[in-house]
Amino acid sequence: MPDGTEIEGPADLRRALLSRPEQFVQALTGKLMMYALGREIAPHDMPQVRAIVRDAAKNDYRFSSIVAGIVSSDAFRMQALEE
């Protein structure tokens, strides 16, 4: 792991990811948002990503909360107007 934690199997990986759920969910949200937008995430997108993660935390980081946050984000809704 980036912090030097040794991973020896799936159980260790699971524990490492669960020890910092916000970091994992932020990375996942950024990747999903990149896919949804069809472009790289820019620095100006990060406040929206962090807001989605904060809102998802209220629902125990449920995947459906992340997807709903992405779909209702300004970046996603405004991309249709740009095309």
C-alpha positions, -999 to +999 in steps of 0.1 A: +000+000+000+012+036-005+017+040+033+040+009+034+014-015+048+022-050+037-006-069+019-004-107+020-038-117+006-074-107+000-082-104+037-054-079+043-065-059+012-100-058+025-089-046+059-067-019+044-095-006+022-120-006+050-096+012+073-099+043+051-133+041+034-134+078+023-101+075+003-113+044-015-147+059-022-132+092-035-109+072-059-139+051-070-161+082-074-135+100-095-131+070-118-168+065-122-173+102-128-145+101-155-164+073-172-197+091-169-183+124-183-162+107-210-132+128-201-105+131-175-114+147-142-101+182-140-092+201-108-125+220-110-144+187-108-129+178-074-153+198-052-182+179-068-164+146-063-158+154-026-195+165-022-206+132-037-184+113-013-197+133+017-233+127+007-226+089+001-211+087+036-245+095+051-257+062+034-227+041+044-211+047+010-237+028-008-229+024-045-264+036-054-256+068-035-224+074-054-242+068-088-271+091-078-246+118-068-228+115-101-260+116-122-272+147-103-239+165-104-236+197-124-207+183-144-228+153-156-260+173-162-242+201-181-223+178-204-255+171-224-259+209-230-223+212-243-228+186-271 
